[in-house]
Each structure stands twice: as structure tokens, then as C-alpha cells.
Amino acid sequence: MIETDVVVIGSGAAGLTAAITARQLGLEVLVVEKTGLFGGTTAYSGGAPWIPCNHVMKQIGLDDSRAAAETYLRAVLGEAFDEDLVSSYLDNAAAMLAFMERHSDVRFKPFPLPDYESDLPGAARCRSLLTPEFDGRLLGERLADLRMPLPQLMLFGSMQVEGADIHPMRHALKSWAGFRHTAKVMRRFVVDKVRHGRGTRLVNGNALAARLFYSAIRAGVTLWKNTPALELIVEEGAVRGVLVQRDFHRIAIQARRGVLLATGGYGANDKMRARYIPFAEHHHSLQPEGNVGDGIHLGLTAGAVHDLAHAGDCIWTPVSLLRKPDGSVVKYPHIFIDRAMPGCIAVDPQGRRFVNEGTSYQTFVRTMHERGFTKVHLIANRDFVRRYGLGLARPHPFNPQPFVDAGYLVEAATLAELAQKIAVDALQLETTVQRFNEAARRGEDPEFGKGVDAHSKFRGDQTHQPNPGVAPVGVGPYYAVALYPGDLSTVGGLDTNGRAQVLNAQRQPIPGLYAAGLDMNSMMRGRYPGGGSSIGPAMTFGYIAARHIAQGRARVEQKRLAEVA
């Protein structure tokens, strides 16, 4: 049997934050990762934790208060507000951020994104932070062990692009600043491709995963890949370790202080999705292949609770699908890049608008669920596609025709023809566009308020006036892309308390067992206050778990010394 202080199962933001924290507090830590790649769902994400009262916002002259953050969370969560979890989060989130910046290579930069429910009391800006780009070359050979982003979110196979790149790249042939920025990014990529066979400029969630992975290595955390956890070792009701499989051998690991479940939810588990997700047969997940609910299953064997009322909670996003000739399917998440821009509309199966297209991805799909829609369409004209792109179809100078030929985009000369091709009522679609265009010419959207609320206004094209989110659809030819309900991750994990301790059916902590990230039943309970409302709590409760484990060690040492005395 192998012994260590802490075993962390999973290597996303929650697991690696906990591992780094525990190691910095003097504990011996082993991270076991089921797949051959570290980073989990975090590596696919935007890498923006939602952290109230963070010190980073002060860099751009903004401030926040705990009272405002609590007021906002009470308004967003309503009856789902959990005093213990929320208080623990608000007491520790900013401290976690400061700790990680002091004791690791994790860094964040300010981003004045408004909270997603920006009209509610207590809403603020810059609670969502961005991860600065990371030089993947620092990882050396270990770069190959880091999960890459989804290929469909990169250019030329491995060129990563962050939000700050989009505007200058769109204007690469229109302004000197745009050309200079694009040339710099392209030059770096070409050199990387020649020397390393791939891009090494890491951004967004891949940069966060890389910074955590790099910090864990430097801190002396032991990291095992291709090591699935088979079962928890439970003695007298307490979790004492975990049985894993490594190099075809079953190895028992004794965890002297605790085991943290951070395996990343169950998005890749078809059976669990069929049980918990609305309209599961029409629903598409973007989670990595290893996220099959291992942490949830392990916890249940030790007496944990998987709350059926929240088991199906997810971070929703509309998804478009490209079906390739080999039968594989490419899933593209329409987070905000296209649908928030001026000049497009989303229509339901009757050809009517049904939502503010610039709303959060969570609200967009939740509205689809509430209305019973399993497929809607995003519609724009050729000028829009050339300027902003549409899903997988990139802006000019890329050509959208291959996506039309593949059936991903529907093209038509007139709205009537488009309506026939996407099977909606032609008169209704024409009426919808006409009504939208009349107000859009004035920069208005009286029906859904796109570009009026702080969030959708921020997400729009800031060079377009008077409303960054609204412009007429314009003349043909027209394009449509089908959008389906999807998710970026599940968040309905095991019930815990504010110390990240996993609870049993009697609401008592199971000794030695913790959960964070997607294995923990989210304190947000399926709501989504702002960008990074999963990553922020994941890192914070990973940090809380590690500190609680370390404090437990201190209490044990104090007791031992007292007995000796």
C-alpha cells in the first residue's frame, strides 16, 4: 500500500487548486487523473472565474463589497440560496485568489464584464476575471500531457484565440492596429508550428489549466495520468484512501488526511444524461470523454447524497452540429461571439423570435427548455457572416461555402426560400424580420431588449452605434444555422457543506471525504450569476477543502503532542 496525506481524484481547476494549496500548506499530495491528459473541462473553458470582491478589479478602478455580492446572489438564486455554501464562498473566494497569486503561477487580469443578470440588485462588473496567456514552452515535454482546447475553437488546428484577439483579427485588413496584432499572433504560431509542431501560446481556460498544471509540478505535487480510481477505501464509516489502477496493477493508496473528489461531472455518460438532462435525446455535451460521473459513483458507495432535484443542473449553451463524411459530429458552442452581434436573430420552429440573442448561454438554453424547443435557428445575411462569422463559418477572408455544401449552413436568396429550407412558416419569418428591422434601424429592440441590458450591450460590437447589439438583418442572400440545446458541463454533483465535506443522508460529513468542482452539487443550483460561476466556486471550494484538511492535520498533531506531554 502507498501512503500520502491527500489524494485528489481529477485534474481540473478544482483538483489542481486543492493540490497546490495542500502542498503549499505542507501536505504530501497525489493527483490521479483517469485519462492521459491533465486539465479536465477547465482546459476547454473560457478560464474566467467569477470572484466577488476580488483585488484585480481595482486595477481598472472598480470595487465591490461582500454585501453587494450577497444581495446579488440572493436575487439570482432565490429559494435555492444556501446560507452555509454562499457564506463560505464569499468568505473565501477573494482569499483563494490572493493565495494562488502568491503561491503559484496562476494569474488573472481584469475584465469589465457585467454580471449576467445585470438588472438585479447587487450586480456588478469585473467579478469575472480572465487568465493571461501562458507560454506552453515552459512545460517542456509535459506540454503533451495538457489537454488542448476543443479543435473547433482553434484556428489552423492548434492556434488558440482569446477574446482580445477577435476584434483586431476582424479588422486585420481594415486598420494598422488590427494588422499588427494579427501579424504578431500569426508569426508566433508559424514559429511554434515549425519548432514544436503546434501552437504554444495558450489562452483562456487552456492557459488556466496550464498555469495550474505548471504550478502543481513546481510545487512538488505527484501527478499520475492514466490512473482511474476504482473504489474508495472505507473503514468504520470514514474514507481512508482509494484503490486505483495504474500500469495494469491495482494499487491501494492510503490517504492519511483526506480524499477529494474532483473528477468533473458526468457530461460524457449517456445513461446519466438520459436520466437527468431535459430532452436528452436532442441534447449535446461538450465535456471531455473521461467525465462520466466517476466522482459521483465513488461518493455514493461511501454514503453520499446525489440530490435528484439538482442532479440535472448544467451550464447550458446552444450548440450547432457539423456532421462530417466519416460520421463524426463537430459540436460548436454559440457562447456569444456570433449571436450577440448586431444583425442576427434567433427564431423558433414557428419563425418567431423568442429570446434576447445576446443573453447568457445559460438563459438562452433555459428558455429553449421552458418553451419545449429542441431546435431553433440563428439567421443572418451574407454581410453579417463576412463581418462576424456564423458558428464554425469564420469571418472574411474565410469562405462559408464549404459549410453550405456540408449542410451545416443553410443558404437562400430570399427569406421565403430560407423559411422553406429550415421548415418554418415563410409569412411568419418575413413578418418577424420586418418587425425586427423597423425597430433595429433606430437601434432598438422593444420585444426583447437586446443591447439594452448591460450584459448584452457589452457582448455586442462596440464599434456599432447606437446599439452594439442591434442592426437590421439586411438584404439577402441569407444564412441559417440550426441550434440545439447543449451544455458546457454538468454541475449537479454530491451534497457538501461549506467546508467541501461530502454529506451523508443524515446531512453529516463523511469523515475523510471532500468534493469540489463539478463533483460538488453547485452552490448556484443551476443558476448562473456571471461568467465563470462554475470555475470560481471550483477553485474556491478546492482551496477550502485543502485548508480544512490541513487544519485537521494540525488538530491531530496538537492532540498527539498533548498526549505526549
KACORQUI-V915936 format. One record per residue. RES is the residue in one letter. PHI is phi in whole degrees, 0 to 359 (999 if undefined). D_FIRST is the distance of its C-alpha to the first C-alpha in Angstrom with 2 decimals. Layout:
BEGIN
RES:PHI:D_FIRST  RES:PHI:D_FIRST
END
This chain:
BEGIN
M:999:0.00  I:267:3.81  E:242:6.56  T:206:10.10  D:283:13.28  V:227:14.38  V:248:13.48  V:252:16.81  I:257:17.37  G:117:20.56  S:229:22.57  G:276:26.09  A:299:28.05  A:295:26.23  G:296:22.67  L:286:23.69  T:298:25.98  A:297:23.28  A:297:20.89  I:295:23.79  T:299:24.91  A:298:21.62  R:294:21.25  Q:293:24.88  L:269:24.31  G:95:21.85  L:266:18.48  E:274:15.55  V:230:15.47  L:237:13.81  V:256:16.21  V:249:15.44  E:244:18.75  K:295:19.48  T:270:22.49  G:272:23.32  L:227:25.20  F:265:24.61  G:125:27.15  G:54:27.32  T:296:30.63  T:304:31.42  A:295:32.15  Y:269:34.85  S:272:36.34  G:280:39.14  G:67:36.76  A:242:38.97  P:287:37.38  W:268:39.79  I:231:39.75  P:296:42.63  C:58:44.08  N:284:42.44  H:282:43.82  V:290:44.25  M:298:47.21  K:296:49.21  Q:297:49.53  I:244:52.02  G:78:53.70  L:255:51.98  D:216:50.55  D:209:48.87  S:221:48.31  R:298:45.75  A:298:48.61  A:295:49.66  A:296:46.16  E:293:45.75  T:302:49.23  Y:295:48.39  L:295:45.14  R:298:47.00  A:291:49.65  V:287:47.29  L:276:44.88  G:58:47.50  E:293:46.19  A:278:42.67  F:298:42.54  D:249:39.57  E:302:40.35  D:296:36.83  L:293:35.37  V:294:38.46  S:298:38.89  S:298:35.32  Y:296:35.80  L:294:39.15  D:285:37.93  N:239:35.07  A:299:35.99  A:294:38.27  A:294:35.98  M:301:33.09  L:301:35.51  A:296:36.60  F:299:33.06  M:293:32.02  E:289:35.25  R:281:34.73  H:246:31.09  S:209:30.71  D:266:32.90  V:287:33.49  R:224:37.23  F:224:39.68  K:231:43.43  P:291:46.01  F:213:47.19  P:283:50.10  L:291:49.08  P:290:50.47  D:303:48.29  Y:294:48.55  E:260:50.49  S:291:52.77  D:271:55.59  L:276:53.60  P:297:53.95  G:88:51.52  A:297:50.87  A:212:50.55  R:245:49.97  C:70:47.20  R:283:44.36  S:270:42.93  L:248:41.91  L:251:41.48  T:269:38.98  P:298:40.83  E:301:40.42  F:234:37.64  D:277:37.99  G:300:35.34  R:296:36.00  L:296:34.04  L:280:30.83  G:58:31.78  E:295:29.76  R:288:27.41  L:302:30.46  A:293:29.72  D:270:26.43  L:267:28.47  R:297:29.85  M:277:33.64  P:295:36.10  L:300:37.77  P:304:40.12  Q:290:43.06  L:259:42.85  M:244:43.25  L:251:46.27  F:55:46.53  G:92:43.00  S:209:41.06  M:268:43.50  Q:275:42.24  V:231:44.93  E:257:44.78  G:304:47.34  A:292:49.25  D:276:49.86  I:295:51.53  H:299:54.89  P:297:55.60  M:291:54.59  R:294:56.94  H:249:59.65  A:300:58.90  L:256:62.37  K:242:64.12  S:216:63.39  W:294:62.71  A:297:59.74  G:295:58.22  F:294:58.87  R:296:57.47  H:295:54.18  T:297:53.77  A:296:54.64  K:296:52.08  V:295:49.24  M:294:50.44  R:297:50.79  R:299:47.22  F:294:46.00  V:297:48.10  V:297:46.87  D:299:43.23  K:297:43.86  V:290:45.36  R:276:42.73  H:238:39.53  G:79:40.48  R:195:39.97  G:289:40.86  T:242:38.82  R:276:40.64  L:258:38.20  V:225:39.64  N:56:39.08  G:294:35.62  N:292:34.55  A:293:35.43  L:295:33.46  A:300:30.33  A:294:30.89  R:297:31.45  L:293:28.25  F:298:26.25  Y:299:28.03  S:293:27.49  A:296:23.74  I:298:23.59  R:293:25.89  A:282:24.04  G:92:20.84  V:289:18.83  T:277:16.12  L:237:17.42  W:250:15.94  K:259:18.63  N:51:18.82  T:229:15.54  P:289:16.48  A:277:14.69  L:267:14.86  E:197:14.45  L:277:13.73  I:267:11.67  V:243:14.67  E:229:15.22  E:54:18.85  G:81:20.02  A:248:17.73  V:276:15.24  R:251:11.94  G:169:10.02  V:211:10.30  L:261:9.55  V:237:11.04  Q:243:12.74  R:217:13.07  D:52:15.36  F:68:15.69  H:242:12.04  R:271:10.10  I:237:6.77  A:270:5.13  I:243:5.74  Q:274:6.85  A:257:10.43  R:296:12.15  R:247:15.54  G:171:15.82  V:240:15.60  L:250:18.77  L:271:20.20  A:210:22.53  T:275:22.68  G:99:26.46  G:79:28.17  Y:230:29.43  G:302:32.44  A:263:31.52  N:256:31.03  D:298:34.43  K:294:33.91  M:292:32.96  R:297:35.80  A:298:38.21  R:280:37.31  Y:249:37.49  I:270:39.58  P:298:43.40  F:51:45.21  A:304:41.92  E:291:43.77  H:250:45.62  H:258:42.81  H:226:40.87  S:257:37.61  L:251:36.77  Q:284:33.02  P:298:30.60  E:296:29.45  G:276:25.86  N:273:27.12  V:240:27.02  G:87:25.93  D:303:22.17  G:297:21.77  I:296:24.50  H:296:23.10  L:298:19.63  G:297:21.48  L:298:23.78  T:292:21.13  A:262:20.30  G:100:24.03  A:286:25.25  V:242:28.84  H:251:30.19  D:296:33.81  L:298:36.07  A:294:38.86  H:236:37.03  A:299:34.60  G:269:37.14  D:294:37.59  C:217:37.55  I:267:38.95  W:279:41.89  T:205:43.82  P:291:46.65  V:229:45.71  S:253:47.98  L:234:47.13  L:251:48.13  R:269:47.94  K:272:47.73  P:303:49.40  D:278:46.11  G:95:45.38  S:285:42.77  V:235:43.39  V:262:43.29  K:256:42.86  Y:244:44.57  P:277:44.07  H:272:47.43  I:287:46.09  F:195:49.35  I:303:50.62  D:260:53.32  R:292:54.04  A:277:54.61  M:280:57.30  P:287:61.03  G:111:62.71  C:233:60.30  I:222:60.05  A:252:57.61  V:236:59.35  D:275:58.37  P:297:59.29  Q:266:62.83  G:91:63.30  R:255:63.12  R:292:61.10  F:223:58.60  V:199:56.64  N:290:56.83  E:298:55.44  G:268:54.14  T:290:52.09  S:295:48.32  Y:301:46.32  Q:296:45.00  T:292:48.55  F:302:49.82  V:285:47.48  R:301:47.62  T:294:51.38  M:301:50.98  H:300:48.93  E:297:51.54  R:268:54.34  G:77:52.64  F:271:52.84  T:254:50.49  K:204:52.37  V:229:54.62  H:229:56.17  L:260:56.41  I:238:59.89  A:204:61.47  N:253:64.10  R:297:64.08  D:300:64.73  F:297:61.62  V:297:59.44  R:295:60.85  R:277:60.24  Y:242:56.87  G:82:55.44  L:212:54.36  G:63:50.71  L:290:49.70  A:284:53.28  R:280:53.44  P:294:56.56  H:307:59.31  P:267:59.36  F:290:56.88  N:259:58.64  P:283:57.82  Q:303:59.53  P:301:56.45  F:282:54.91  V:290:58.17  D:298:58.19  A:279:54.62  G:85:55.61  Y:286:53.38  L:258:56.45  V:257:59.63  E:244:62.80  A:206:66.29  A:284:69.63  T:230:70.41  L:294:68.66  A:298:70.27  E:294:68.84  L:297:65.39  A:301:65.56  Q:297:66.38  K:289:63.46  I:257:60.87  A:62:62.52  V:238:63.72  D:293:67.26  A:296:69.32  L:297:71.73  Q:294:68.92  L:295:67.07  E:297:70.30  T:295:71.10  T:300:67.63  V:293:67.93  Q:297:71.51  R:297:70.69  F:297:67.69  N:296:69.76  E:301:72.64  A:282:70.50  A:295:68.30  R:298:71.40  R:263:71.63  G:76:67.91  E:239:67.36  D:218:65.22  P:295:66.73  E:283:64.74  F:230:61.14  G:72:61.52  K:297:59.65  G:81:59.76  V:267:61.05  D:292:57.83  A:300:56.06  H:290:53.02  S:291:54.86  K:295:57.40  F:295:54.70  R:287:53.14  G:283:56.51  D:271:58.45  Q:291:59.62  T:273:62.43  H:260:63.97  Q:233:66.40  P:274:67.36  N:239:64.18  P:298:61.10  G:253:59.87  V:229:63.12  A:205:65.61  P:301:67.63  V:296:66.03  G:87:68.99  V:271:70.66  G:287:69.19  P:288:67.70  Y:246:64.80  Y:229:61.13  A:222:58.67  V:231:54.94  A:282:53.28  L:244:50.62  Y:241:48.10  P:292:45.78  G:211:42.33  D:215:39.42  L:274:37.48  S:186:34.50  T:277:33.72  V:226:33.18  G:267:32.91  G:261:29.32  L:275:27.85  D:291:29.81  T:224:28.74  N:261:30.52  G:289:31.74  R:261:28.49  A:69:26.70  Q:282:24.93  V:288:24.73  L:258:27.19  N:266:27.37  A:295:30.62  Q:269:31.91  R:64:31.55  Q:254:28.99  P:296:25.88  I:276:22.58  P:305:20.47  G:84:17.78  L:238:19.17  Y:231:21.56  A:216:23.54  A:211:25.90  G:68:28.07  L:282:28.90  D:278:26.19  M:259:28.15  N:299:31.50  S:304:33.78  M:297:35.93  M:278:38.71  R:51:38.66  G:86:40.06  R:272:42.63  Y:214:42.65  P:297:44.32  G:188:44.12  G:303:42.56  G:91:38.85  S:287:38.54  S:258:35.12  I:294:33.78  G:302:35.11  P:297:33.29  A:301:30.11  M:293:29.95  T:293:31.22  F:284:28.83  G:296:25.89  Y:297:27.31  I:298:27.89  A:300:24.35  A:298:22.98  R:293:25.62  H:294:24.96  I:297:21.25  A:295:22.39  Q:294:25.06  G:298:22.67  R:296:20.82  A:298:24.29  R:295:25.24  V:296:22.24  E:296:23.15  Q:297:26.78  K:295:26.13  R:297:24.22  L:296:27.09  A:295:29.62  E:293:28.14  V:294:28.24  A:294:31.80
END
